[in-house]
Amino acid sequence: MNKGPKTLEEKAEPIKQGSIKLLDFWPHILLGSIPIISLFVTIFPDANFKFFNWDISIPYALTGLTFVFAICGGVGMYFRTQSLHAAQQRCKELEKDLHQARSLAKSYQSDVQSALKFALQQLAFDIGLSRDVGSSRSLHFELRITLYCHHPKRNTFIPIARIAGDPTLEKFGRSEYPDSQGAISRGWKTGGVVLTSLPEDRAIWELELVENYGFLPDEASSIVMQSLSMLATRLNAESGPIGVIVVESTKKRGVSARTMDALQDSTWYAPIASLMVSVQESLVPHISEN
């Protein structure tokens, strides 16, 4: 395809690039020329040329030129070394700033997750899924509640906060989940879904996930908590759907449609949705990039 005549800027680009390279390497060029000039001195030891009325010895002239090149090249290398040193120092400063920024981001992430976990604990107590233990509240042992924020650009869910009656089940597995997979996908699309009686046999349970919920066999087998009942309800903010709350139980009928109704009617539902708006804008991109 004919692109037409080149613009003046396009024609000048090779000259521009050549000039940049020349500026970068001129000290090397001068110093590299000295051996070549010295070679000419040895080849023409008695050569002369006339400059106006003066007879000038070519070896002497070339020797003087090598001194000039050596001085200029040495000065150029010195300043180039200083520039490289300054660039290295600046690079170290930027790395330090980046490390501090990452530390602040992790601190912010931890603070936000702590606030959301507190909100989930209050929500659980509000709907009868937790109890007071001393000065704190604890989820019933068989239960786990996870808060997921939707990443609209990647079409995934990012787990943001989780509480569990069994502390060993509180750790996140994957860092993100496709929004087309699992009960979380159904809850997102329909507004809410309740599963009250999943298979107790582990092999059949995994097969159920593969055949009906879009999991790969390896993904199903890697899931630590075998939920026998669960619900997923969509979180809606003023701007629209923002995420999903998932409640899981290792008991059949550990959660029910009544549980989901209570969750959606809880006074903590709206505050959690509002917090999630901020999380989606600032925290989720950072989590997903790491």
C-alpha positions, 0 to 999 in steps of 0.5 A: 500500500502506497503511504505517500511521500515522507514528511519533513519530520520523517526525513529528518528522523535518521539525522536526529537519531544519528546526532543523538548517538554521536552526542552519546559516543563522541568521547569514545570516537575521539579516544578510539581515533588515537591509535589510528592517527598513531598508525599514520605517524609511523607510516609517514614519518617524514611527510610534510605539507605546506600551509601558506609559507610554512612547512608543517611536519605531518607526524608532528601535526598528527601527534598534536592532534592525538593530544587534543583528542586525548584531552577532549575525549578524557574530559568527555568520558569524565563528564559522561561518568559523572552523568551515569553516576548521577543517573544511578543515584537518581535510580536508587532514590526512585527505587526507595520512593517506590518501596515506600509507596508499596509499603504505604499501599500495603498498609492502606490495603491492610487497614481497609481489609481490617475495616471490612472484616469488622463490618462483616463481623457486625453483619454476621452478628446482626443476622445471627451468624456469630456470637460474642466471645469475651470482648470480641465476636466470633463467627460460628465454626462451620461458617465462612463469609467472603466479600468480593469486589467486581473488577469490571475491566477484567471481568473477575472478582477480587476477594477483599475480606474474609472471616471464618469460624475456623481460622484455617479457612480464612486464607485466600486461595486464588487472587481473582476468580472469573465472573462466569464461574461458581455460585458467585457468578449466579449470585452476581447475574441474578441478584442472589442464589442459595444452595442448601444441599451440596454433595457430601462425597468429596469426589461427587462434590468436585464433579458437581462444581465441574459439570454445573459451575464452570470449574476446571477439575484442578480448580475444584480439587484445590478448594480447601473448604467443602461447602455443603450449603452456601449463598451468594448475594449481589452488593448494589451501590448507588452507582450499580452492582459493586460486588458479592457477599458469599456465605458458606457452611460445612453443614447442609442447610447451614444457610438458607433463603431466610439467611439471604433475606436477613443479610440484604435487610441488615443495617450493615448491607449499605455501609459495606456497599459504600465501602466497596465503591472506594475499594473498587476505585483504589484498592482493587487495581493494586491488588490485581496488579500484584 
